[in-house]
């Protein structure tokens, strides 16, 4: 059924396509999407490619690999045109290999000229967001149990492993680790003890990573371990089962259909036993036993070992293996604007991730939450003045939560320490541009406003610099209104009167410190918006 037939059958459904240019393969999916955010897969294709092998060993994409990739993408364009779609209607994403390639701009240009496809390079933190959306959709039957327990979601790719930790359904931490199957293959050349070297390296790397994660969350409390990726699905087909035994809302032994479940359950003991046995087999034997391609068999063991060592840091007794990948996340993200509920959940998870980062650095949570609430209120009341969207409000709220985390390093000059910590951290769902904006916002919550000598500010794009000025002016007011850290100002109403921004505060106790704070920090607001700030 082509696009015209689909449109005539049901105007509320339409076709879309996603192409994922990964480290070891280029993958395509064609799906039918409905206006409520649901989707149904209609076609898919996968072709191996050596992008990661080139980039992780030499730093650039070779001529041969570039030509091979263009041939694959050209064939994919022919496939999607058969469904009635044009290259402009396709979402094309590039991950770690393209992110790190020195000649990626040349690659993107050649692909566009030859195929009409525009590739969007996504950061690791954005991959986390897309993976989360896909997993959320796939394991929707388990959401009640997920929201009562802690879970770890990990997707092993060719160049990186994306990890998320959730506590009672709320995001605690999100990380992109430079640990992937193709990267490991390039790091360790075949030798007599290749398996032993990889095992030792991964065991120590995961141990060190777990120690860092422990500062954010006690991994021993993790009950659900979600393994995302092609290698995990290979194991699920071998020793997994499609049921919902861990969904306590169902009866014992009651089965879920593949269409309903979209995930498999693998017992920890079965997984570990299979990994141990596969390690002793040559690649050819893995191909025969698992009925997979030679290419898949080559990358299988590094991925399974990453899963195993992280699994051992938790108390999970099972692996949940969704039948999804980042491509499904893109499809859901494509429909996100159609779903207010999904947008609200994303907003909530970003805030939860920011609070998790703040707790890592022992921030004053009461103060941070109060400043965030005041900043959000001022942002809403100034809508006609700043002209910014809801995403900008989210950036402001996150910056308000994290503005004082630099006190963990040193109270003197803590705004600069806050900027450094935020700039070098990962926040769920935020791109690198988002994090740069937030890091500049926390830098300017006190002391001098932006000047030409501040490189992190000047290096921003013009529209982002303007956003930092507007949001920074609001953040300074919100922080000043809780200068005592006593949450004395309960609510604030802002009115523009005769060239003044008048703050009418509902408060308890003495707010002399807050009045003084407004006098100190109101200058940036006056410079940006042209109003002198007064408190009544």
N, C-alpha and C positions, 0 to 999 in steps of 0.2 A: 504493500500500500504506500503510494507516494504522498507527498505533502498535501496535494490538492484533495486526494481522497480522504486523508485524515481530517482536513479542515471541513470538508462537506459532511463527514460523519459526525463530527463533534467540534463545534467552534471553540469550546473551552479547552481543547487539547491542541498542542502543536509539537513539531519536531525540533530537536536541537542536537548538537554533537559536541563532544569534547575530545581533544587530542592531547596526550601527555607525552612530552619529549623527555624521557628519563635517562638515567645513566647507562642502563643496559638494554633498553628497548623503547620503541615508540608505540604507543597504544592508542586505540581509537574506540569510542563508544558512541552509538547513535541511540537516542532515547526519545520517547514520547512524554512530554511534561504536561501536567494539568495546572489550572490556575490556583489550586490549593497547595501546590508544592509537591504533589506526588509525581512519580515517574515510572516508566516501564521500559526496560532495555529491549531494543529491537535488533541491534547488530553490534558487533565488536570485532576488532582485529588487533593483532600484536606482531611486531617485527623486531628481531634483535638488532642492536646497533652498538657500536664501540665507543660512544661518546665518553663514558666514564673512564674506560681504559686509556683513552688519549689524554683526557684532562687531568686525571689523578696521577699520571706518570710523567707527562710532559708539560702540562699547564695550558695546552691549546688543542683545538680540534684539527686533526689532520685533513689534508685535501681529500683523501680517499673516504674518510668518514663523513665529511661534509657532503660529498657527492652521493654517497649511499643514503644519507638522511634525506636529501632532496628527492631522490628516487622514491623512497618510502612515502614521503609526504605527498608527492605527486599522485601516487597510486591511491592514497587515502582520499585525496580530493575527488578523484574519479568515483570512488565508492560513495562518498557523501552526496555527490551530484546525482547519483542514481536514486537517492532518497528525496531529491528535489531541493537540496540545500546548497547554498553557495559558500565559498571560502569565508566571506564576511560574516556568515551566521555561525561560524565554528569558534568555540572557545579553545584556544591553544595555549598550554602552559608549559614552561620549562622549569626544571628543578635544579638540584645541586650541581650537576655537570655543567649546565649552561651558566649558572651563577658564577662559577669559578673559572670559566674559560677566558683566557686573555683576548681571544679573537671572537668573542660572542657577538659583538655588534656586527662584524662582517658576516657571521653565520645567520643572524636574524635578517640582515638585509638580503642575502642571497636567497633565503627561503621565501621571503616576501615577493621578491621579483619573479621567482620561478613558479610559485604556487599561489600567491595571493593571500597566504596565511600570515597573520600577525601573531607572533609568539610573545606572551607575557611571562616574564621571569618572576617567579614568586619566591619570597624569602621563606626560611625555615619556619618562622613563627606563623606565617600565613598558611603553610602546609598543615601546621597543627590545627588551625581553625577548620580547614576543609576536611581533614581527616576526622575531626570531632563530629562535624555535621553528618558525614557518611556513617560513622559508627552509631551515632544517635538514631539515625533512620533505621539501620539494620537491626539493632537490638532493642527496638522500641517496646517489645513485649517485656523486657527485663527492667524497664525504667523504674517501676516501683521498688524493686530490690536494689538497684543501683543507688537510688536516692536515700536508702537506709544504710548503705555501707560505703567503703572506700574502694576505689578502683584505680588501676594503672593501665593506660592505653599506650601501646608502642607500635609504631610502623617502621619496619626495617626496609630501607631503600638501598639503591646502589651506592650513593655517596654519603647519606646521612640517615640517622634514626630519629624519628620524631616521637617525643614522649610527653604524655600529659598525666597528671595525678589529680584525681577528684576525690573530695571528701564529702560524703552524703550528697552527691550530685553537683557539688560546687567545685569550680576549678581552684586548685591549690598552686599548681606550678605547671609550666609548659616549657619544654626545652628542645632544641635541635642539636643533636650530638653528631660530631664529625666521625661517624662510625657506620660504615655501610659495606655491603657485600663486594662491590667492585673495588672500592677503596682498599679493602683488606687484601684482595687478590693482588693488587698492584704493590701493596706495601710488603707483602711476603712472597718472595719468589719461590717457585717449587723447589723443595729440598727433601732430603731423606726424612726429616722430622717436621715437615710443613704443618701437619695437623697439630703436633705438640706445640709449635711456636705460636700458632693462632690461638690455641686454647689458653696458653699462659698469658698472652697479651690481652685477650678478652677478659679473662678472669680478673686480672689486675686493673684493667681499665674500668670494668663494671664496678669493682669494689671501690675504686676512687670516686667514681660518679655517684655511687650510692651514698658515700659519706657526705658528699655535697648536698644530695637530695634530702638526707636526714635532717639537715638544718631547716628544711621547709616542711617536711612531713615524715612521721614515723612509718617507714615502708612495711614494717611488720604488721601494721594494721590493714594493709591492702588485702581485700578478700577476693576481688575480681580482677583477673589479668586478661586484658584484651589484646590479642596478637593480630595485627593487621599486615597484610602483605601476601604476595603470591606464594612464598615459601611456607608460610603458616597454613595457607589453604591446601597445599600439597599434603602436608601432614594430616590435616583434618579429613581429607578424602581417604587417607590410609587408616587412621585409627580413631577418627572422631565419629560423632553421631549427631544427627539433626533432631534434637528434642529440646525440651525446656525444663529439664529436671531441676534446674536451680531457680525456676520461676515458681515461687511458692503459691501463687494464685491458681495454679493448675493442680489437677489430681496426680497422684503418684503414677508414673508410667505413661501419662497422657502425652501423645506425640503432637508435635507441631509440623506443619507441612513446610517444604522448602520455601514456597512462595510467602508463607506467613512468617517464618522464622528468619530467613536470610542469615543464619549463623549456625556454626557447629560448636559442639562441646567436646573438648579433648581432656581426658583425665591426666593429671600431672605425671603419675607413674607411667602411663602409656607413652606420653610424650618423651620423658627422659629415657625410657628403655629404647624407644625407636631411635633417638639421637645417638645413644651409645652404640647401637648396632650399625647405623648408617656410617658412623665414623670409621668403622673397620672395613667398609666396602670401597672398592675403586669406583670411579665415576661411572664407568660402563655398567657396573652392577646396579648402581642407583637408578640409572636410566631404565633398565629392564624391570626392576622391582616396582618402581613407582610409576612407570609408564609416562615418563616426562622426557623433554628434549635434552640433548647434551648441554645446551646453553643453560637450561634451568638447573640441571644437576651440578654444574660448576659453581653456581652461586648459592646452592642450597645450604651447605654446611655452615658457612659463616653466619648466615641469617639465623639458623636454628640455634647456634651456640649463643648468639646475642640474646635471643629469647630465653634460653635456658638459664643463663647467668643472672639476668634480671628477674626471672621467675623465682630463683632461689633466694632473692632478697625479700620476698613477700611471703605471706602465709596463705596464698591462693592455692586451692587444691585442684583447680581446673583452669584450662585456657578457653576463652571464648574467642572464636575465630569468625569474624563477619565476612560475608561474601561481598566485600566492598573495597574500594581503594580511593585515592585522592580524586579520581575522575568522577566518581559518584558524588563526592563532596562538592565539586564544581557545579554539577547539575543542581544540587540542592541550593547552593549559593546563588545560582542563576534564578531560582524561584524565591529566594529569600525576601526580595522586595514585595512579593505577593502575600507574604505571611507575617502579620504583625506579631504573632506568638513566637515565631522563630527569632525575629529581630529582638524582641524583648529578652529572650533567653540568652542570645549572644551578648547583649549588653550586660546582663547579670553575670555571665561567666567572665567577661573581661574585668568587671569590678572585683569579682572574687579572686581572680589571678593577681590583681594589684594589691589587694589586702593580704594575700599570701606572701607577696614580695615584701610588703611592709612589715609583716610579722617576722620575716627572716632577719630583718635589721632592727627588730625590737622598737618599732615606732610607737608613738603615743596614739593609740588607735582611736580613743575617744575624741581627741583633738582633730585628728585627720578626718574622721567621718563627719565631724561637725563642720569643718571648713569645706569639705566636699558638698555638704548639703547647702551651706550658705552660698557657695560659688554657683551651684546649679540654680538656685533661686534667683540670684542676680543675673545670670545668663538669660534665664527665661524672661525676666522683666526688661532686659535690654535688647530684646530681639530686633526691634526696629532700628536700633543704633548699630549693632555689629553685623547683622545680615549673614550670620553663620548657620550651618546646619546641625543636625543632631549628632553627627559624628564628631564635630568640633566640641560639642557639649561633653561627649564621652572622654575626649582628650583632656578637657579641663577637669573633669571629675577625677580621672586617674592621677593627673598632676597634683590635685589637691590632696589626694590620699598619700602621695609619696613625697610631698615637698620637704618634709623634715627628716627623711631616712638618713641623710648625711650626718646626723648627730651620732650615728653608730660609729663613724670614723672619728669625728671631732666636732664639738659644738661650735668652735670658732671657724667661721667660713663654711658652715655646714651646707649652705646653698650650693656651693661649688662641689662639695663632696656628694650631695644629692644628685647633681647633674651627672657626675661621673658614674655613680652607681646605676642610675636609670639608663644611661647611654650604653652601658655594658651588661644590661640584663635583658631577659626575654619576657614579654608579656603576651599572653594568649590572644590571638586574633589581631595583633598589631603588626603592621609592616615596619620596616626600618625607618621609613619617613615618619610614621606615627611616633616611633620611639624617639627620634631626633627632636620632634616638636615637643613632646612631653619633657624630655631632658632639658630643653631650653626653658620651658615654663617653670620647672622647679628651680632653675638657676635664677630666675628673675622674680621669685616670690618675695625677695627682700634685697636690700642694698641697691646698687645702681641699676638703672634700666639698660637695655641693649645699646651698645656703642659699636663703632666701626672696627675697633680692635678686638672684639670678641669673635674669634674665628668660627666657633660652632654655630653662632647665630648668622653671621654673614654668609656662611656656606649653604644656608637654606635657600630654597627657591623663593622668589619674591612673594608669592601668595602665602607661603608658609611663614615667612618673616612677619607679614602683616597679621596673620592669625596669632602668632606668638605675642605680638604687641597687644592685640585686643584681649586675648584670653589671659595674658600675664597681668594686665591692668585689673581685670576682674578678680583674679586669684589673690593679688595683693590686698584688695579690699576685704575679701573673705577671710584671709589670714589675719588681717588687722582686727577684724570683728571678733576674733577669739585669741587676741594677743595674750591674755592671761591663762589660756588653756583651761579655763573654768566653765566654758559653754554658758556664759552669762547672757549673751545675746541669743534669744530663742528664735526670733524671726526678724526679717528685715523687709521693709517695703521701700522701693526706690521710686522717687518721683522727680521729674525734671521741672524746675521752677526758676524762671528768670536767669537762665544760664548756669544754674547750680544743679548738681545731683544730690538730692536730699534723701538721706537714709533715716527712715522712721523705724526705730528699733523697738521690739518688744523684748524686755530684758528683766533680769532679777539681780539684785545686789548692786555693787558699785562698778560702773563700766568706764571709770576714768582712764584705765590702761588702754581700753579699746578706742576711746576717743583720741588718745595720744597716738595710737597706732595708725588711725586714719590720717592724722596730720602728717605722719612720716611717710605713709605709703600711697597717699592720694595723688601724688605728683604725676605718676605714669598714667593714671586714668584721665587726668586733665589734659595731658599731652596727646593722648590717643583720641579721646572722645570730645574734648573741648569743654568739659564741665568741671567746675570746682566742687569738691565733695564736702558736704556738711552732714553732721549727725544731729538729729533732734530727738 
